[in-house]
Amino acid sequence: MPQDGPQPVERELPTDEARDLLGLVRELVRREIKPAAAGEEAAGTFPRETFRLLSRSGLLGLPYAEEHGGGGQPYEVYLQVLEELAAARLTVGLGTSVHSLSCHGLAHFGSKEQRTERLPDMLGGGLLGAYCLSEPASGSDAASLRTRAVREDGDGGGWVLNGTKAWITHGGVADFYTVLARTGEDGPRGITAFLVPADAEGLSAAPPERKMGLNGSPTAQVHFDQVRVPDTCRLGEEGQGFTVALSSLDAGRLGIAACAVGLAQAALEEALAYTAQREQFGRPLADFQGLRFALADMGTQIEAGRALYLTAARRRDAGEPFSRQAAMAKLFCTDAAMRVTTDAVQLLGGYGYTTDFPVERYMREAKVLQIVEGTNQIQRMVIARHLAGPESKS
């Protein structure tokens, strides 16, 4: 282990522009995000000004086209930036991933006119998005959602939305919501996607959920009570919403994987620093073989997770199918983050269980990554279907 402590992660970046971008991110993290992270999480402070800064810096739209205000960066670059943000403060990394997820439907399924009119503000205009798929009675079974959108004035008219979405990151603080609603028959074919502004009449948010971690990131139910939107807010064709949702989630799962690796990397660095400085029996803890083996296992899991999400990202960038690899990355990286953060607490002993060190917060935060954007049980189902085919019908 180097005498001067943990070193910055060596990145595999394809261009000089990407390397410069990463330097910008690391400086921004050092100055603006990491110093306030512990205090703001303890106080439950939502970092809205940080997201405005990320927007002004061009970091909220990195994987989207430059012509619409995005950064034009490949996904493998965007995800490594996301990892850096999550390592500094998961609320910021996860929030950036959720914002990107909320822009996906418009960027990939919206009309040319919709993209030209709306995307620049969403990607670089200081706005923040949320993604509304889950409901109180339909989490993993997303195709059974009950929020409904009904045409107001025949085929050419607008829509009226009614229902409740649950577990919405940025619920109550977002500027726009990508909403999946039922417009037809039961099942996935009857779902349509809409882009709904936060100031739409009839849209409201419940008080944020009281969570075990990520206290700075509000998660809340969002209610739609006779919310009227024009047909220009529909994303894609009527009945295409489930396709929009699945496409968005494949990309979003890679964002969660990158955040998980960033969180695990932060925990490892804390453990390395502590075990190098703390002495027992006249020797640094890092000299004891049992602890060295634990650190080696932690580092190996992090490197493996990083390689897995980058492989999936490169497939996406090359236009190749990546759904299986995205599910594998989300599964492996979030499970690894849970193990690594738990081990970090153990390595710090009693200090790891106190709020004087950030590893207890990292462990609490890691748990939710195994749940959001498809639980890890759902990821296993997705992976198994790719490997063995769909389940037989009895």
N, C-alpha and C positions, 0 to 999 in steps of 0.2 A: 504493500500500500504506500502511495506517495507520502512523503513527510509533510507536505503542505495541504493534505486533506483531499477530499473527493474533487475530481476534475470535471469540467463541463463534458456533457455527452458528445461524443464524436458523431456528427451527422453525415448521412449519405445524401448529398444534395446535388442535383443534376446541373446547375448553372451557377455562374458567379452572382447573378441577380438573386438567386435563392439564398446563397450564402450571405449576401448583404442584408437580405430580408431577415434572416435569422439573427444576425448581429443587432439589427434594430429591435427585434422582439426581446432579446436578452437584456438589452439596455433598458427598454421600457419596463420589463419585469423587475429589474433590479431597482429602478428608481420609483416606479409608480404602483406596483402591485404587491410585491412580497412584503415590504415593510409594514403595510397596514393589514395584511391578511388575517393574522391571529386576532387582533383586536376587533376588527370588523365582523369576523365570524362569531366571536364571543358575544358581540352586541347585536348580532342579527342584522347588520347593515347591508342593504343591497347596493352594490357598487355601480350605480347608474352612470356616474361621471366616468368611471373606467370604461364602460362600454361606449360612451360617446368618444372617448379618446381613441379606443380601438377603431371606431368607425372613421374618425378623421384620419387615422394612420393607414387606412385601407386594409385593416386586418379582419373586418367582419364579412368581407366578400371575397376572400382569397381564391376559392375554387371556381368562381364564376367569371363569365366573359368580360373582358375589358370594355367592350362596346356598351355594356349595360352598367358600368360603374364598378365591376369586380376587379380582382387582382390578376386574373388570367393565369393562375398558378396550377400546376398539376396537383392531384390529390395527395401524392406522396409528400409534397412540400407543405401543403395546408395541414396535414395531420401532424407533421413534426412541429409546426408552429403551435398547434393545439396542445401537443404534449408539453411544450415549454410553459404555456399559460396555465395548464392544469397543475404542473409541478409547483408553480408559485401560489396558486389559489384555485382549488377545484371549482368553486362558484363561477369564476371567470372562464375557465376552460370549458366547463359543461355548458355555461350560458352561451358561449360562442358557438359551440356545436349545435345547440338547440336553435339558435338564430339561423345558422346555415341550413338546418333541417327545415325550418319554416319557410325559407326562400326556395327550396328545391322544387316544389310543385309548380310555382310560377315560372321558374327558370327553364324547366324541362317540359312542361305541359301547357303553359300559357301561350296565347297567340302572340304574334310579333308586336301587335299594337299594345297588348297588355304588358309585355316585357319592356318595351320602350318607355311606356308611361310610368310604370310603377317600380321597376327593379332598381334604377339609380338611387332613389330615396331609401329603398330597403337595404341596399348593399353599402352605401356610403354616405347616406344623408342623416345619420344620427338616430335612425329608427331601430327598434328592437322587436323581434318577432317571437311568437309562441306557436306551438304545434298541438292541435286539439284532435286527438284520436280516441284516447281512452275515456271510458265513462264509468260511473259508479258500479254498474252491473256488467260491464264488458271491458275487461283489461286485456288479458291474453287472447280472449276470443273476440278480436276486434271486428270481425265480420258481423257480429250480432248487435252492433251499435244501434241506438234508438233515437238519437237526435235526428230530427226530421226537417227537411227543406221542401216547401210546397210552392209551386209556381203561383204567382199572384194574379197575373192577367193573361192566362193562356200561354201558348208556346213561346211567344216573344217577350213576355214580361219578366219582372224580377222575381225574387224568391223571399219567402218568409221562413226563418229558422226558429225552431223551438226545441229545447232540450238542455241537458247539462253534461259538460265534459269534466273529467276528474283527473287529478294528479298532473295538472298542467304547470310545467316550469315556466316562470314569468307570468303566471296568471295574475291579473290585476295590475301589472306594471308594463306589459307589452304594448306596443303601438299598433300591432296588427296580429291577427290570428289566422293560421291556415286550418280550416275546419273541415272535417269529414262528416257528412250528414247523409241520411237515407232519403233518397228521392224516388225509390221504386220498390221492387219486390224485396223480400227478405233475402239475406245472404249477400255475398260480395258484389254481385252484379247490380245491386240496387243502391250503390253508394256513389256520391258525387263530392268533389272537393271545391271549397270556396275560400276566397281571401276576404276576411272581414275586418274592417278597421275597428280599433278599440273604442272609438267614440260613437259607434253605431248605437242608436237608441234601442234600449231593451237588453243591451249586453252589460253584464255585471259580473263581478268576481266575489266569491266568498272570502272570509278571512283565511290567511295562509294556514296550511297544515302545520302542526307542531311536530317537528321531526327530530331524530336522534343526531343528525348531522346536516351539513350544508345549510346552516341557519341563515346565511346571507342570501340564499337563493330561494325566493318565494315559490311555493308549490300550492296551487289552489284550485278549487272547482271554478268553472266558468259557466255562467248561466245565459241562455239565449231565450228571451221572452218576446216573441213576435218581432224578431230582429229582421228588418227588411234590407236587402241588398239587391242592386241591379244585376242583370244577367252578365254584365261585364266583370263581375266578381267570381264567376264560375271558372274553375281551372280545368282545362281539358273538356272532354265530352261528358254529357250526362251519363251516369253509370260507369264512368271510368275511374272513380275515386279510389277504389281499392287498389287498382294498378298504380295510381299516384302514391298511395300510402306505402305499398311494398317497395317501390323504387326509392322512395325517400328513406325508408327504414334501412335498406341495405347500405346506403351511404352514411346514414346516421349512426349505424352500429360501428362503423369504422371510427367515427368520431369518439364514441364511448370507449372503444378499445385504446385509442391514443390517450385519452384522458386518464384511463386506468394505468397505463404505463407511466405517464407523468407523475401520478400520485405515488405509485410504487417507487419510482426513482427518487422522489423527495424523501420518502421514508428510509430508503437505503442510505442516502447521503447523511441523514440525521444519525442513523445507526453507526455508520462509518466514523463520523466525527466524534460521537460519544465514546465508542469503544477504543478509539485511538487516545483519548484524553483520560478516561477513567482508569484508575489503577486499583488492583486488588492483589494481595500477596506480593507487593513490590513490583508488579509488572502491569503493563497496559492490558485491558481486557482483550484487545485485538491480537495479543500474543497467544491466547489460549485456543487450542486446536478446535474444540467444540464450537466456540463462537466464530472462529474463522470459517468453519464448514457452513455454519448458518448464513454468514455473509455471502459465501460462494454460491449457495443455493438461491439466495435472494437475487443476486446479480444475474445468475443464469436464467431465472424465470423472466426477469425484465428484458434481457437481450432476446430471448426466444419470443416473447410477446411483441417486441418491437419489430422483429423480423417478420412475424406473421402478419401484422397489420400493414407493413410496407409491401409485402408480397401481394396482398389483396388490393392495396391502393394502386400498385403498378398495373395490375390486371384491369382495374377500372379505367386508368388513364389510357390503356391500350385498346379500350373498347371491347374487352373480353368479358365473359360472364364472371361475376365475382360474388354472387350471393352466398354460395357455400363458404368461401374463404372469409367473407364478412362475418358470418355467423360463428365460424371457428375463432376468428380474431376476438370478437366480442366475448365469447365464452372463455377462452384461455386467458386473455388479458385481465378480465375482471376477476376471475378466480385467483389469478396470480396476485393481483393487487390486494385481495383480501388476505392471502397467505403472507405476503411480504409485510404489509402493515401490521399484522398480528405479530409476526416475528420481530419487527422493530420494537414494538412495545415490550416484548419479552426481553430483548437484548438490553433495553434501558432499565429493566428491573422496576423497582418502585417508582423511579422518576418517569418511566414510560407511562405510568397510570395517572400522572398528574397533568394539569394543564400548563405546567411550566415548560413542557416540551410539546411540540406539535404532533408527535406520533399518535397520541390518543385520538386527536381529531382526525388524522389520516385514516385510522382504523374505522372510526365511525362513518366517515365519508365513503370509504371503499365499499361498504355493504350495499349502498343504494345502486352502485354501478352493476351489481349482479341482478338488479331488478328492472331498471329503466330500459326503455326501447326494446322490449322483449326479454322476459326473464331468461335466466340461463337454462331452465328446463325447456323453454320454447326454442332456444338456440339448438339444443340437442335434438329436438324434433326436426328442425329445419335441416340440420346436418345429416341426420339419419335418412331423411327423404331423398336427399341428393345422393347418398351412398347406396341405399338399398331400395329406393323407390317408395311410392306412397304405401300407407298401411292398407292391408286387405280389408274389404268391407265384409262384415259378417251379416 
